[in-house]
Amino acid sequence: MTTVSIRLDDEEKKDLDVMCAEMGMNITTFYMIYTKKALRDRRIPFEITAPEPDFYCESNMKQLRKAMKQYQEGKFVVKTMDELEELANE
């Protein structure tokens, strides 16, 4: 048996933990499935999907709380559709 270490951004690690838990597994199982599937099919990418999260799931609530805090602190920008299209065409 060999141990493989990888570096993940802290936030991505937390998000991956949540996604794996929603599929009933942990990160080790996730990587074992990935490895076995890639070796068997001799290709990547492949698809393992989680059910769409419930709107009120913890990951969405976290993002909503973050957005609300930014809004309350006045850290937001308001643009018209014309202004957004102008930015896109620059």
C-alpha positions in Angstrom: 0.0 0.0 0.0 1.3 3.5 -0.9 0.2 6.8 0.7 -0.4 9.7 -1.7 -0.5 13.2 -0.4 -2.1 16.1 -2.3 -2.5 19.8 -1.5 -5.9 21.4 -1.8 -7.1 24.9 -1.1 -8.8 24.9 2.4 -12.1 26.0 0.9 -12.0 23.4 -1.9 -11.2 20.7 0.7 -14.2 21.7 2.8 -16.4 21.8 -0.3 -15.2 18.4 -1.4 -15.9 17.0 2.1 -19.4 18.2 1.8 -20.0 16.9 -1.7 -18.5 13.5 -0.8 -20.7 13.3 2.3 -23.8 14.1 0.2 -22.8 11.0 -1.9 -22.3 8.9 1.2 -18.5 8.7 1.0 -15.3 10.3 2.2 -12.4 11.8 0.2 -10.3 8.6 0.3 -13.2 6.7 -1.3 -13.7 9.4 -3.8 -10.0 9.2 -5.0 -10.1 5.4 -5.0 -13.2 5.4 -7.2 -11.5 8.0 -9.5 -8.3 6.0 -9.7 -10.0 2.6 -10.4 -12.3 4.1 -13.0 -9.5 6.0 -14.8 -7.3 2.8 -14.9 -10.1 0.6 -16.1 -11.3 3.0 -18.8 -7.8 4.3 -19.7 -9.3 7.8 -19.9 -10.3 10.9 -18.0 -12.5 12.8 -17.4 -15.4 10.8 -16.1 -18.5 11.8 -14.3 -19.7 11.1 -10.7 -22.4 13.5 -9.8 -24.0 14.5 -6.5 -27.7 15.4 -6.4 -28.4 19.0 -6.8 -28.1 20.5 -3.3 -31.2 21.7 -1.6 -31.4 25.5 -1.7 -31.2 25.6 2.1 -28.3 23.2 2.4 -25.3 24.3 4.5 -23.1 25.2 1.5 -25.7 27.5 0.0 -26.6 29.0 3.3 -22.9 29.8 3.8 -22.7 31.6 0.5 -26.0 33.5 1.3 -24.6 34.6 4.7 -21.4 35.8 3.0 -23.4 37.7 0.3 -25.7 39.3 3.0 -22.7 40.4 5.0 -21.1 42.0 2.0 -24.4 43.7 1.2 -24.8 45.0 4.8 -21.2 46.3 4.7 -22.0 48.1 1.4 -19.5 46.0 -0.5 -21.5 45.5 -3.7 -21.7 47.1 -7.1 -24.8 47.9 -9.1 -24.6 48.0 -12.9 -27.2 48.2 -15.6 -27.4 45.6 -18.3 -26.0 48.1 -20.8 -23.0 48.7 -18.5 -22.4 45.0 -18.1 -22.6 44.5 -21.9 -20.1 47.4 -22.4 -17.7 45.7 -19.9 -18.0 42.4 -21.7 -17.2 44.0 -25.1 -14.0 45.8 -23.8 
